Amino acid sequence: MAGHSHWAGIKHKKALVDAKRGRLWSKLAKAIIIAAKHGGGDPANNIRLRTAIEEAKALSLPKDNIARAIKRGTGEGSSAEFEELLYEGYGPNGVAVMATSLTDNRNRTAPEIRKIFEVHGGKLGTTGCVGWNFDKKGVFFIPKDRIEEEKLMELALEAGADDIEEQEEGFQVTCSPEAFDVLAEAFEANKIHPESSEITMVPRETVDVTDLTTAQAVIRLLDALDEHEDIQTVSSNVNIPDEIMEQIEEE
């Protein structure tokens, strides 16, 4: 969990800085496409779509882009067919890395992802090479100033959460993918607004990286994957101590 938490925090800060980049807009649009594809194009009846739209609006994705993404998800828009793919591999120090993508051309995406791994001291692996150490989970992050711990515990566990982990700035709530929508609706009904929410791969066991140079190399790999237009989520089992993370963030 710790490895995921560190990376989730980095991604959030990065999203705020890069909010107007076309690449980020593309990712937001694809998140809407996925949500509409799996749950329909009506936000009122699709909590995942509603959440994706709210995040897109918060990061200034134009309304026309949102509308087009919904149509593509429901099959009304472009004829391009998107498919969801999972890439598994190893980073520096042997850390496990998993990246989910949404692409309309796997023959283009796969070589590009392989090159990213190689350039940053890693290696793209075969299906299942690291997947055994990850579980697909719904993950919510809620800042401490938005809810009291006791209330969150009661609400989240009643709505189907598996675990609630207190962190320095907030609470990380995890659940099964099947419980994600129910939990999101429970938060919405109680006017609790998570800072982030996603269905991603969470490691069962983590690997400690305490060397600054190695930690920087791992972060560069995760960052490069996250910046790729076709990649939607990036997960790793790396656990970097707070003091090392602070040095990385200061640079």
N, C-alpha and C positions, 0 to 999 in steps of 0.2 A: 504493500500500500504506500509506503513512504516514497518509493521511487516515483510512483504515479503522482503523488501529491506534489513533489518538487516540480515535476515537469508540467503539471496542470497550472501551477502558479506562474511559471515562466511563460506558458502559452497565453495566459490571461493578460499579463503585462505587455506582451508582445502585440497582442490583438489591439490594445488601446493605442499603441504607438503606430501601428500599421493600418489603422482603420480605413484609410482612403485608398489603399492599394487595390488595384484591379484583381490581384490574385486572391485577396481575402474575400472580395465580393463574390468571386467565382465559388469559393468554398461555401459561403453563406447560401448562395443560390442552390448549390448541390445538396446542402442539408435540407433545404425546402423541398427539392425534388424527391429525395429519399422519403421524407415524411409524408408527402402527398401520395407517393407511389404505394406506400404500405398502409396508409390510413385514410386515404381519400382527400379531396381538395377543399373540404369545408373546415375551416379552423375551429368553428364552434363545436364540431364533433371529433376533432383530431387534436388532442393536447400537444402531441409532438410537433405537429405543423404549427400550431399556435405559438409554441415556444420558439421554434426556428424563425418564425416571422418576427417575433418580438426582438430576438437577438439581431436579426438582420436590420431592423429599423433602428435599433440602438447604435449600430455601426454604419448608419447612413446609406444602406442599400436602397436605391431608388424604387419607388412603388411599381413602376413598369417592370423592373427586373424581377421583383417578387411575384407579380402576376404571371409573367412568362414562366418562371420556375414552377409555379403551381400547375400550370397547364402542361408543362413537360412531364411532370410527375404523374399526372392523370392520363397522359397519352394524347393530349389535344394539341400540343405545340410541335416542336421540331421532330423530324422523323428519326433523329439520332437516338440510338439505343444505348443507355447507360447500364453498366454492370458493376456490381460491388465485388471487389477483390481484396484478398488479404495477403500481405507480404510479410515473410518472417526472415529474420537474419540475426547476425551477431555484430556488435560494435566493439570498440576498443575494450580491452580487458575481458573479452568474452561475454559482455552484457547482452542479454536477450532483447531484441527489438521487434515490435509488431506494428505494422502500419496498415490501416484500412483505406481503400481508395474507391472512388467512383469515377469510372472512365468510359469514354465512348470508343476507345482504341487501345486495347490491351497490348497490341504489338508495339505501340509507341511508349506506353507507360512503363512496362516491365524493364526494358533496357535502361531507361532513365533512372529508375529506382535502383537498379543494380549498380549503375555508375556512381550514384550518390553514396551508396555503401562503400564502394571501393575507394573513392576519393577521400573519404573520411576514416579510413583505417578499419573498415568493417567488411562484411561479406553477406550477400544475399543468400539465404539458405533455401532448402526445399520445404514443401508443405509439411507442417507438423514438427519441424526441427526444434522449435521453442514453444510452440503452441500448448504443449502439455503443461507448461508452467503458468498458463494464464486462464482466467475465467472471464467470460463475457458478463459485464456488470453495468448497471445503471449507476452513474456517479453524480451526486449533487454537491456543490460547495456553497455553504451559507455563512456569511460573515457573522461574527458574534453580536454585532449591534442590531441585527435584524430579528433575533429571537432568543429567548432564554433557553438554556440547555435542557431544563426539566420539561418545558413545553415541547421542545423539539423531540426529545426522547419519546414522550408519550404519543405525539402525533405521528412521527415517522414509523415507529414500531407497529402501531395500530394499522398503518397504511401498507405494511409489508416490507419495511426496510430490513436488511440483514445485519447492518452494522452502522454505528455512528462513532466516528473518530474525532476527538477534539484536537485541533491544531492551533498554532499560535494566533492566527487571525480569524479562525472560524471553525466550522464543523464540516467534515466530509461524510456524507451519507451514501451508503452503497446498498444496492438492491439487485434482484434478478431482473433480466430484461423484461420478463413478463409483468413485473410489478412497477416498472418505470412510469407508465402512464397513470396508474392509480396514485402513485406517490406524487407525481407532478400535479395532478388534479387536487390532491389533498393540500399541497402547499398553496396552490392558487386560491382555493376556497378559503383558506385562512390568511390570505393576503401576505404570504411569505414569499419573497422573491429571491431565489437562488442566484448567486453571482454567476454560476455556470452549471450546466447540466448536459450530460451526454451519455450515450451507451458506448462503452469502450472496453478494452481488454485490460484487466487488472492482474498483476502478478501474484502468485501464491507465495513465492519466496523471492527475496531480493538479494542483490549482490552489492556489498559495500565497496565504494571507490573513494579512497582517502587521499590519493595523490592528485594534486592540483592539475598537473599537465594532462593526466589521463581523464580527469573529470571534465576538463575543458574540451577534450577531443570528443567525449561522449555527447556533451551538450551540442557541439557543432554538428554532429551527425543527426541528432534528434531535430535540431533547428532546421537543417537543410531538408530533411524529409517533410517537416511540417510546412515548409515554404513551397513545396511542390504543389502545383495547382490541383492535381488529381487526388492528393492525399487529404483525407478527412480527419482522421485521428491517428495519433502516434502514442505508443505505450512502450515502456521499458521496465525491466526489473532492477534498474540501477538505484542505489540508495546513496546519496551524496550527503555527508554531514553538513549541518547548518553553517559551520565555520568556513567550510570550503565553498559552499554556495554563496556566502556573503562576499568572498574574495572574487568569485566569478562575476557576480552582479555589479561589483564596484568597478570592474574593468570596462 
